[in-house]
Amino acid sequence: MQQHMDQKVYYVLLLITAIFSMLGSLYIIASYWKYRESANIATKLINILASADLLFVLSTIINPNPDKDNFLCEFQAWLKQFSSQSAFIASTLISFYIYQSIVKGFKIETGEYTRAVYLACLFPPFLTATIPLVAQGYGNNNYTCFFREDDKNIWIESLFLLYLPLLSMITISLLFVLKVIRYLRRIAQEIQFNDRFGESILNVNRFEEIQSVLATEKVVKLIILYPIILAACWWPFIFYAIIQASSDGSDDFLFFEGIRTISACSQGFFNAIIHYKCKVAYGTQVVPSNTRESIDESEIYYGSRISSSGL
């Protein structure tokens, strides 16, 4: 089995992926700053996610061919760890926010939680990125600088600071996503059951709640794709960790290290596709009176500005 991915192939794939991903992340960030005054918590979290994706790609390509352990290599590894952890937390908070707003009906005020959101996405990543730097856990691998893999103790460190947080946050995010999907399906069943009898069998409060959720359903189904995309782009990291833990020290799957880096760098591109669909596809907004009015597509950010459900 080929042990290493051909370097030229790796550089070409990485460069193409990095360009599209950075353009996608910059597109999301530019949209956020254009409408930042009306941005809600979900919008701020998506902006943090895009910024973290951009930092991760930049930290990968600033030193694409590390040949030794030096300051640049350690800085690259620190920035990759910081940005990746920030993206994990932002993605998890997005799914939690959607769950709280849609399933629990809890309206989260933007000003009240903005500081907590930024602290959650900055302080823990800074801490988890600095610990390996102090403990000299970063070093040159085959394709990039990250956690050193030639030391079993360092691998255990990366397990607790990278792989387990990634796996746990992906699991939590997908659980929230599944709960939201189940809730939307239950609402659809209630509507079908209600229409079958030809008259409303729902009380007024429940009917208004369902109408509010249905008005935001299309946007919600798109926003919950952000955590799903993160899981898809980062699963090679988990797969590679499993290979490392179960292998006998052979390098048969060493080429997969290049694949996991390219896959993780592609997240910004797919996020931009979701953002574009949310921004352009739906030309309505939900206002407090539960009525709809048409607005210009250029004023739409993530499909709608939802005031009644807190999204």
Short mmCIF file of the C-alpha atoms (twelve columns), coordinates in Angstrom:
data_MODEL
# 
_entry.id   MODEL 
# 
loop_
_atom_site.group_PDB 
_atom_site.id 
_atom_site.type_symbol 
_atom_site.label_atom_id 
_atom_site.label_alt_id 
_atom_site.label_comp_id 
_atom_site.label_asym_id 
_atom_site.label_seq_id 
_atom_site.Cartn_x 
_atom_site.Cartn_y 
_atom_site.Cartn_z 
_atom_site.pdbx_PDB_model_num 
ATOM 1   C CA . MET A 1   0.000   0.000  0.000  1 
ATOM 2   C CA . GLN A 2   1.243   3.477  -0.796 1 
ATOM 3   C CA . GLN A 3   2.442   5.038  2.412  1 
ATOM 4   C CA . HIS A 4   2.601   8.690  1.388  1 
ATOM 5   C CA . MET A 5   0.385   10.813 -0.784 1 
ATOM 6   C CA . ASP A 6   2.423   12.244 -3.643 1 
ATOM 7   C CA . GLN A 7   3.633   15.683 -2.533 1 
ATOM 8   C CA . LYS A 8   2.696   17.420 -5.789 1 
ATOM 9   C CA . VAL A 9   -0.796  15.952 -5.700 1 
ATOM 10  C CA . TYR A 10  -1.137  16.982 -2.070 1 
ATOM 11  C CA . TYR A 11  -0.028  20.575 -2.724 1 
ATOM 12  C CA . VAL A 12  -2.348  20.979 -5.717 1 
ATOM 13  C CA . LEU A 13  -5.370  19.574 -3.867 1 
ATOM 14  C CA . LEU A 14  -4.570  21.617 -0.762 1 
ATOM 15  C CA . LEU A 15  -4.154  24.833 -2.748 1 
ATOM 16  C CA . ILE A 16  -7.402  24.390 -4.676 1 
ATOM 17  C CA . THR A 17  -9.315  23.499 -1.516 1 
ATOM 18  C CA . ALA A 18  -7.759  26.385 0.424  1 
ATOM 19  C CA . ILE A 19  -8.643  28.977 -2.225 1 
ATOM 20  C CA . PHE A 20  -12.297 27.936 -2.455 1 
ATOM 21  C CA . SER A 21  -12.591 27.578 1.311  1 
ATOM 22  C CA . MET A 22  -11.058 30.987 2.042  1 
ATOM 23  C CA . LEU A 23  -13.278 32.673 -0.539 1 
ATOM 24  C CA . GLY A 24  -16.299 30.972 1.020  1 
ATOM 25  C CA . SER A 25  -15.373 32.045 4.547  1 
ATOM 26  C CA . LEU A 26  -14.642 35.615 3.425  1 
ATOM 27  C CA . TYR A 27  -18.038 35.712 1.716  1 
ATOM 28  C CA . ILE A 28  -19.779 34.776 4.979  1 
ATOM 29  C CA . ILE A 29  -17.708 37.225 7.016  1 
ATOM 30  C CA . ALA A 30  -18.358 40.074 4.549  1 
ATOM 31  C CA . SER A 31  -22.100 39.397 4.700  1 
ATOM 32  C CA . TYR A 32  -21.988 39.459 8.484  1 
ATOM 33  C CA . TRP A 33  -20.238 42.828 8.633  1 
ATOM 34  C CA . LYS A 34  -22.647 44.274 6.107  1 
ATOM 35  C CA . TYR A 35  -25.651 43.423 8.318  1 
ATOM 36  C CA . ARG A 36  -23.941 43.171 11.709 1 
ATOM 37  C CA . GLU A 37  -26.256 45.723 13.339 1 
ATOM 38  C CA . SER A 38  -29.231 43.360 12.925 1 
ATOM 39  C CA . ALA A 39  -27.214 40.186 13.588 1 
ATOM 40  C CA . ASN A 40  -28.644 37.720 16.092 1 
ATOM 41  C CA . ILE A 41  -26.857 35.011 18.074 1 
ATOM 42  C CA . ALA A 42  -27.081 32.447 15.277 1 
ATOM 43  C CA . THR A 43  -25.573 34.928 12.824 1 
ATOM 44  C CA . LYS A 44  -22.736 35.765 15.217 1 
ATOM 45  C CA . LEU A 45  -21.985 32.080 15.756 1 
ATOM 46  C CA . ILE A 46  -21.895 31.424 12.014 1 
ATOM 47  C CA . ASN A 47  -19.515 34.371 11.632 1 
ATOM 48  C CA . ILE A 48  -17.273 32.896 14.339 1 
ATOM 49  C CA . LEU A 49  -17.420 29.530 12.566 1 
ATOM 50  C CA . ALA A 50  -16.408 31.137 9.261  1 
ATOM 51  C CA . SER A 51  -13.598 33.094 10.926 1 
ATOM 52  C CA . ALA A 52  -12.290 29.936 12.592 1 
ATOM 53  C CA . ASP A 53  -12.404 28.068 9.266  1 
ATOM 54  C CA . LEU A 54  -10.465 30.890 7.619  1 
ATOM 55  C CA . LEU A 55  -7.809  30.837 10.345 1 
ATOM 56  C CA . PHE A 56  -7.450  27.074 10.081 1 
ATOM 57  C CA . VAL A 57  -6.875  27.215 6.326  1 
ATOM 58  C CA . LEU A 58  -4.417  30.090 6.653  1 
ATOM 59  C CA . SER A 59  -2.531  28.283 9.398  1 
ATOM 60  C CA . THR A 60  -2.283  25.232 7.141  1 
ATOM 61  C CA . ILE A 61  -0.947  26.955 4.043  1 
ATOM 62  C CA . ILE A 62  1.505   29.366 5.734  1 
ATOM 63  C CA . ASN A 63  3.889   26.449 6.109  1 
ATOM 64  C CA . PRO A 64  2.782   23.783 3.603  1 
ATOM 65  C CA . ASN A 65  6.081   21.897 3.609  1 
ATOM 66  C CA . PRO A 66  7.552   21.948 7.116  1 
ATOM 67  C CA . ASP A 67  11.003  20.420 7.216  1 
ATOM 68  C CA . LYS A 68  11.911  20.947 10.849 1 
ATOM 69  C CA . ASP A 69  10.579  21.985 14.240 1 
ATOM 70  C CA . ASN A 70  10.933  25.735 14.629 1 
ATOM 71  C CA . PHE A 71  8.970   28.788 15.727 1 
ATOM 72  C CA . LEU A 72  6.904   28.880 12.522 1 
ATOM 73  C CA . CYS A 73  6.033   25.206 12.898 1 
ATOM 74  C CA . GLU A 74  4.894   25.663 16.504 1 
ATOM 75  C CA . PHE A 75  2.929   28.804 15.632 1 
ATOM 76  C CA . GLN A 76  1.229   26.940 12.793 1 
ATOM 77  C CA . ALA A 77  0.277   24.085 15.112 1 
ATOM 78  C CA . TRP A 78  -0.960  26.486 17.822 1 
ATOM 79  C CA . LEU A 79  -3.116  28.399 15.336 1 
ATOM 80  C CA . LYS A 80  -4.566  25.182 13.909 1 
ATOM 81  C CA . GLN A 81  -5.488  23.912 17.349 1 
ATOM 82  C CA . PHE A 82  -6.983  27.253 18.411 1 
ATOM 83  C CA . SER A 83  -9.066  27.715 15.243 1 
ATOM 84  C CA . SER A 84  -10.270 24.119 15.109 1 
ATOM 85  C CA . GLN A 85  -11.451 24.142 18.735 1 
ATOM 86  C CA . SER A 86  -13.195 27.471 18.170 1 
ATOM 87  C CA . ALA A 87  -15.001 25.992 15.151 1 
ATOM 88  C CA . PHE A 88  -16.072 22.924 17.165 1 
ATOM 89  C CA . ILE A 89  -17.554 25.064 19.929 1 
ATOM 90  C CA . ALA A 90  -19.300 27.463 17.522 1 
ATOM 91  C CA . SER A 91  -20.857 24.565 15.624 1 
ATOM 92  C CA . THR A 92  -22.110 22.979 18.845 1 
ATOM 93  C CA . LEU A 93  -23.577 26.282 20.043 1 
ATOM 94  C CA . ILE A 94  -25.362 26.732 16.694 1 
ATOM 95  C CA . SER A 95  -27.123 23.393 17.068 1 
ATOM 96  C CA . PHE A 96  -27.918 24.135 20.728 1 
ATOM 97  C CA . TYR A 97  -29.293 27.560 19.806 1 
ATOM 98  C CA . ILE A 98  -31.583 26.119 17.144 1 
ATOM 99  C CA . TYR A 99  -32.738 23.437 19.568 1 
ATOM 100 C CA . GLN A 100 -33.532 25.982 22.292 1 
ATOM 101 C CA . SER A 101 -35.323 28.323 19.898 1 
ATOM 102 C CA . ILE A 102 -37.375 25.780 17.961 1 
ATOM 103 C CA . VAL A 103 -37.961 22.828 20.278 1 
ATOM 104 C CA . LYS A 104 -37.991 24.598 23.652 1 
ATOM 105 C CA . GLY A 105 -39.360 27.923 22.388 1 
ATOM 106 C CA . PHE A 106 -36.810 29.825 24.447 1 
ATOM 107 C CA . LYS A 107 -35.962 33.227 22.984 1 
ATOM 108 C CA . ILE A 108 -32.286 34.068 23.420 1 
ATOM 109 C CA . GLU A 109 -31.657 37.802 23.436 1 
ATOM 110 C CA . THR A 110 -28.622 38.862 21.411 1 
ATOM 111 C CA . GLY A 111 -27.161 41.459 23.769 1 
ATOM 112 C CA . GLU A 112 -27.626 39.258 26.800 1 
ATOM 113 C CA . TYR A 113 -25.562 36.324 25.516 1 
ATOM 114 C CA . THR A 114 -23.128 37.873 23.038 1 
ATOM 115 C CA . ARG A 115 -20.267 38.197 25.519 1 
ATOM 116 C CA . ALA A 116 -20.766 34.633 26.767 1 
ATOM 117 C CA . VAL A 117 -20.697 33.339 23.174 1 
ATOM 118 C CA . TYR A 118 -17.419 35.089 22.372 1 
ATOM 119 C CA . LEU A 119 -15.822 33.946 25.622 1 
ATOM 120 C CA . ALA A 120 -16.889 30.345 24.987 1 
ATOM 121 C CA . CYS A 121 -15.436 30.416 21.464 1 
ATOM 122 C CA . LEU A 122 -12.164 32.110 22.452 1 
ATOM 123 C CA . PHE A 123 -11.023 31.193 25.971 1 
ATOM 124 C CA . PRO A 124 -11.261 27.348 25.941 1 
ATOM 125 C CA . PRO A 125 -9.605  27.145 22.480 1 
ATOM 126 C CA . PHE A 126 -6.814  29.452 23.656 1 
ATOM 127 C CA . LEU A 127 -6.261  27.252 26.699 1 
ATOM 128 C CA . THR A 128 -6.289  23.939 24.806 1 
ATOM 129 C CA . ALA A 129 -3.940  25.381 22.186 1 
ATOM 130 C CA . THR A 130 -1.467  26.810 24.686 1 
ATOM 131 C CA . ILE A 131 -1.095  23.689 26.847 1 
ATOM 132 C CA . PRO A 132 0.670   21.645 24.103 1 
ATOM 133 C CA . LEU A 133 2.812   24.679 23.266 1 
ATOM 134 C CA . VAL A 134 4.103   24.856 26.820 1 
ATOM 135 C CA . ALA A 135 4.450   21.063 27.039 1 
ATOM 136 C CA . GLN A 136 6.311   20.958 23.684 1 
ATOM 137 C CA . GLY A 137 3.628   18.773 22.171 1 
ATOM 138 C CA . TYR A 138 3.728   20.394 18.741 1 
ATOM 139 C CA . GLY A 139 6.041   19.272 15.991 1 
ATOM 140 C CA . ASN A 140 6.600   18.451 12.344 1 
ATOM 141 C CA . ASN A 141 4.555   15.595 10.913 1 
ATOM 142 C CA . ASN A 142 4.571   14.262 7.378  1 
ATOM 143 C CA . TYR A 143 2.358   16.919 5.809  1 
ATOM 144 C CA . THR A 144 1.989   19.672 8.360  1 
ATOM 145 C CA . CYS A 145 2.881   20.865 11.839 1 
ATOM 146 C CA . PHE A 146 0.474   19.771 14.536 1 
ATOM 147 C CA . PHE A 147 0.588   17.411 17.504 1 
ATOM 148 C CA . ARG A 148 3.747   15.314 17.379 1 
ATOM 149 C CA . GLU A 149 2.982   11.682 16.653 1 
ATOM 150 C CA . ASP A 150 6.359   10.156 17.441 1 
ATOM 151 C CA . ASP A 151 5.734   10.182 21.183 1 
ATOM 152 C CA . LYS A 152 3.058   8.083  22.877 1 
ATOM 153 C CA . ASN A 153 2.639   10.608 25.683 1 
ATOM 154 C CA . ILE A 154 2.051   13.380 23.162 1 
ATOM 155 C CA . TRP A 155 -0.492  11.212 21.357 1 
ATOM 156 C CA . ILE A 156 -2.399  10.827 24.628 1 
ATOM 157 C CA . GLU A 157 -2.257  14.604 25.001 1 
ATOM 158 C CA . SER A 158 -3.724  15.080 21.528 1 
ATOM 159 C CA . LEU A 159 -6.387  12.498 22.363 1 
ATOM 160 C CA . PHE A 160 -7.708  14.589 25.247 1 
ATOM 161 C CA . LEU A 161 -7.139  18.022 23.698 1 
ATOM 162 C CA . LEU A 162 -8.189  17.362 20.098 1 
ATOM 163 C CA . TYR A 163 -9.835  14.051 19.272 1 
ATOM 164 C CA . LEU A 164 -12.117 13.605 22.277 1 
ATOM 165 C CA . PRO A 165 -13.367 17.232 22.194 1 
ATOM 166 C CA . LEU A 166 -13.988 16.850 18.460 1 
ATOM 167 C CA . LEU A 167 -15.860 13.571 18.867 1 
ATOM 168 C CA . SER A 168 -17.894 14.750 21.863 1 
ATOM 169 C CA . MET A 169 -18.910 18.067 20.288 1 
ATOM 170 C CA . ILE A 170 -19.843 16.409 16.987 1 
ATOM 171 C CA . THR A 171 -21.961 13.895 18.924 1 
ATOM 172 C CA . ILE A 172 -23.677 16.615 20.966 1 
ATOM 173 C CA . SER A 173 -24.317 18.729 17.872 1 
ATOM 174 C CA . LEU A 174 -25.838 15.837 15.928 1 
ATOM 175 C CA . LEU A 175 -28.039 14.906 18.893 1 
ATOM 176 C CA . PHE A 176 -29.461 18.438 18.961 1 
ATOM 177 C CA . VAL A 177 -29.915 18.323 15.182 1 
ATOM 178 C CA . LEU A 178 -31.806 15.024 15.442 1 
ATOM 179 C CA . LYS A 179 -34.045 16.461 18.156 1 
ATOM 180 C CA . VAL A 180 -34.873 19.442 15.927 1 
ATOM 181 C CA . ILE A 181 -35.608 17.170 12.951 1 
ATOM 182 C CA . ARG A 182 -37.862 14.951 15.069 1 
ATOM 183 C CA . TYR A 183 -39.703 18.010 16.370 1 
ATOM 184 C CA . LEU A 184 -40.290 19.338 12.855 1 
ATOM 185 C CA . ARG A 185 -41.619 15.938 11.783 1 
ATOM 186 C CA . ARG A 186 -43.944 15.836 14.774 1 
ATOM 187 C CA . ILE A 187 -45.307 19.257 13.862 1 
ATOM 188 C CA . ALA A 188 -45.892 18.101 10.299 1 
ATOM 189 C CA . GLN A 189 -47.835 15.116 11.636 1 
ATOM 190 C CA . GLU A 190 -49.929 17.371 13.880 1 
ATOM 191 C CA . ILE A 191 -50.767 19.605 10.919 1 
ATOM 192 C CA . GLN A 192 -51.786 16.608 8.798  1 
ATOM 193 C CA . PHE A 193 -53.922 15.221 11.618 1 
ATOM 194 C CA . ASN A 194 -55.504 18.628 12.150 1 
ATOM 195 C CA . ASP A 195 -56.278 19.096 8.436  1 
ATOM 196 C CA . ARG A 196 -57.799 15.627 8.205  1 
ATOM 197 C CA . PHE A 197 -60.676 16.651 10.476 1 
ATOM 198 C CA . GLY A 198 -61.353 19.854 8.539  1 
ATOM 199 C CA . GLU A 199 -61.313 22.029 11.629 1 
ATOM 200 C CA . SER A 200 -58.805 23.040 14.246 1 
ATOM 201 C CA . ILE A 201 -58.415 20.577 17.095 1 
ATOM 202 C CA . LEU A 202 -55.399 22.459 18.471 1 
ATOM 203 C CA . ASN A 203 -55.635 25.062 21.185 1 
ATOM 204 C CA . VAL A 204 -54.784 28.642 20.262 1 
ATOM 205 C CA . ASN A 205 -51.335 28.698 21.891 1 
ATOM 206 C CA . ARG A 206 -50.254 25.464 20.239 1 
ATOM 207 C CA . PHE A 207 -51.557 26.611 16.870 1 
ATOM 208 C CA . GLU A 208 -49.615 29.898 17.076 1 
ATOM 209 C CA . GLU A 209 -46.505 28.008 18.154 1 
ATOM 210 C CA . ILE A 210 -46.768 25.669 15.176 1 
ATOM 211 C CA . GLN A 211 -47.353 28.562 12.776 1 
ATOM 212 C CA . SER A 212 -44.268 30.335 14.094 1 
ATOM 213 C CA . VAL A 213 -42.108 27.237 13.637 1 
ATOM 214 C CA . LEU A 214 -43.492 26.522 10.169 1 
ATOM 215 C CA . ALA A 215 -42.668 30.075 9.098  1 
ATOM 216 C CA . THR A 216 -38.992 29.437 9.894  1 
ATOM 217 C CA . GLU A 217 -38.786 25.764 8.919  1 
ATOM 218 C CA . LYS A 218 -36.914 26.222 5.638  1 
ATOM 219 C CA . VAL A 219 -34.228 28.374 7.228  1 
ATOM 220 C CA . VAL A 220 -33.877 26.053 10.208 1 
ATOM 221 C CA . LYS A 221 -33.374 23.030 7.960  1 
ATOM 222 C CA . LEU A 222 -30.499 24.871 6.278  1 
ATOM 223 C CA . ILE A 223 -28.866 26.220 9.429  1 
ATOM 224 C CA . ILE A 224 -28.679 22.774 11.036 1 
ATOM 225 C CA . LEU A 225 -26.527 21.723 8.086  1 
ATOM 226 C CA . TYR A 226 -23.595 23.695 9.529  1 
ATOM 227 C CA . PRO A 227 -22.901 21.120 12.294 1 
ATOM 228 C CA . ILE A 228 -23.481 18.286 9.825  1 
ATOM 229 C CA . ILE A 229 -20.903 19.723 7.429  1 
ATOM 230 C CA . LEU A 230 -18.374 20.112 10.234 1 
ATOM 231 C CA . ALA A 231 -18.877 16.464 11.165 1 
ATOM 232 C CA . ALA A 232 -18.434 15.389 7.541  1 
ATOM 233 C CA . CYS A 233 -15.292 17.459 6.985  1 
ATOM 234 C CA . TRP A 234 -13.615 16.426 10.242 1 
ATOM 235 C CA . TRP A 235 -14.496 12.723 10.364 1 
ATOM 236 C CA . PRO A 236 -11.137 11.819 8.705  1 
ATOM 237 C CA . PHE A 237 -9.411  13.184 11.815 1 
ATOM 238 C CA . ILE A 238 -11.390 10.773 13.974 1 
ATOM 239 C CA . PHE A 239 -10.815 7.921  11.536 1 
ATOM 240 C CA . TYR A 240 -7.075  8.602  11.518 1 
ATOM 241 C CA . ALA A 241 -7.001  8.649  15.334 1 
ATOM 242 C CA . ILE A 242 -8.713  5.247  15.381 1 
ATOM 243 C CA . ILE A 243 -6.136  3.932  12.922 1 
ATOM 244 C CA . GLN A 244 -3.308  5.239  15.082 1 
ATOM 245 C CA . ALA A 245 -4.758  3.678  18.210 1 
ATOM 246 C CA . SER A 246 -5.357  0.288  16.617 1 
ATOM 247 C CA . SER A 247 -2.251  0.016  14.399 1 
ATOM 248 C CA . ASP A 248 0.958   -1.771 15.351 1 
ATOM 249 C CA . GLY A 249 3.097   1.206  14.443 1 
ATOM 250 C CA . SER A 250 3.090   0.602  10.677 1 
ATOM 251 C CA . ASP A 251 2.828   3.475  8.217  1 
ATOM 252 C CA . ASP A 252 0.342   1.816  5.871  1 
ATOM 253 C CA . PHE A 253 -2.215  4.592  6.316  1 
ATOM 254 C CA . LEU A 254 0.186   7.513  6.509  1 
ATOM 255 C CA . PHE A 255 -1.245  8.978  3.296  1 
ATOM 256 C CA . PHE A 256 -4.529  9.516  5.168  1 
ATOM 257 C CA . GLU A 257 -2.910  12.324 7.138  1 
ATOM 258 C CA . GLY A 258 -2.851  14.417 3.975  1 
ATOM 259 C CA . ILE A 259 -6.457  13.530 3.207  1 
ATOM 260 C CA . ARG A 260 -7.664  14.597 6.647  1 
ATOM 261 C CA . THR A 261 -5.956  17.988 6.307  1 
ATOM 262 C CA . ILE A 262 -7.518  18.655 2.903  1 
ATOM 263 C CA . SER A 263 -10.933 17.522 4.158  1 
ATOM 264 C CA . ALA A 264 -10.819 19.806 7.201  1 
ATOM 265 C CA . CYS A 265 -9.793  22.743 4.997  1 
ATOM 266 C CA . SER A 266 -12.851 22.308 2.770  1 
ATOM 267 C CA . GLN A 267 -15.399 23.283 5.414  1 
ATOM 268 C CA . GLY A 268 -15.485 26.986 4.541  1 
ATOM 269 C CA . PHE A 269 -16.507 26.252 0.957  1 
ATOM 270 C CA . PHE A 270 -19.499 24.114 1.951  1 
ATOM 271 C CA . ASN A 271 -20.526 26.603 4.642  1 
ATOM 272 C CA . ALA A 272 -20.617 29.316 1.978  1 
ATOM 273 C CA . ILE A 273 -23.023 27.218 -0.108 1 
ATOM 274 C CA . ILE A 274 -25.415 26.971 2.846  1 
ATOM 275 C CA . HIS A 275 -25.053 30.671 3.523  1 
ATOM 276 C CA . TYR A 276 -25.854 31.532 -0.090 1 
ATOM 277 C CA . LYS A 277 -28.962 29.326 -0.073 1 
ATOM 278 C CA . CYS A 278 -30.155 30.905 3.165  1 
ATOM 279 C CA . LYS A 279 -29.483 34.424 1.983  1 
ATOM 280 C CA . VAL A 280 -30.985 34.244 -1.490 1 
ATOM 281 C CA . ALA A 281 -33.477 31.371 -1.666 1 
ATOM 282 C CA . TYR A 282 -36.109 32.761 0.704  1 
ATOM 283 C CA . GLY A 283 -37.441 36.296 0.322  1 
ATOM 284 C CA . THR A 284 -39.581 36.623 3.427  1 
ATOM 285 C CA . GLN A 285 -39.076 37.684 6.982  1 
ATOM 286 C CA . VAL A 286 -41.106 36.935 10.082 1 
ATOM 287 C CA . VAL A 287 -42.267 39.981 11.994 1 
ATOM 288 C CA . PRO A 288 -43.701 40.092 15.554 1 
ATOM 289 C CA . SER A 289 -47.281 40.171 14.327 1 
ATOM 290 C CA . ASN A 290 -46.793 36.725 12.737 1 
ATOM 291 C CA . THR A 291 -47.427 38.167 9.273  1 
ATOM 292 C CA . ARG A 292 -45.134 37.872 6.267  1 
ATOM 293 C CA . GLU A 293 -43.941 40.645 4.053  1 
ATOM 294 C CA . SER A 294 -41.699 40.550 1.015  1 
ATOM 295 C CA . ILE A 295 -38.294 42.175 1.353  1 
ATOM 296 C CA . ASP A 296 -35.401 42.700 -0.996 1 
ATOM 297 C CA . GLU A 297 -33.107 39.693 -1.284 1 
ATOM 298 C CA . SER A 298 -30.046 41.824 -0.637 1 
ATOM 299 C CA . GLU A 299 -31.410 42.612 2.838  1 
ATOM 300 C CA . ILE A 300 -31.875 38.974 3.794  1 
ATOM 301 C CA . TYR A 301 -29.255 37.410 6.001  1 
ATOM 302 C CA . TYR A 302 -29.511 33.669 6.456  1 
ATOM 303 C CA . GLY A 303 -32.919 33.671 4.818  1 
ATOM 304 C CA . SER A 304 -34.890 35.550 7.449  1 
ATOM 305 C CA . ARG A 305 -34.596 37.639 10.535 1 
ATOM 306 C CA . ILE A 306 -36.839 35.800 12.950 1 
ATOM 307 C CA . SER A 307 -38.097 37.743 15.912 1 
ATOM 308 C CA . SER A 308 -40.972 35.591 17.100 1 
ATOM 309 C CA . SER A 309 -38.924 32.439 17.679 1 
ATOM 310 C CA . GLY A 310 -35.642 34.066 18.648 1 
ATOM 311 C CA . LEU A 311 -33.677 32.879 15.604 1 
# 
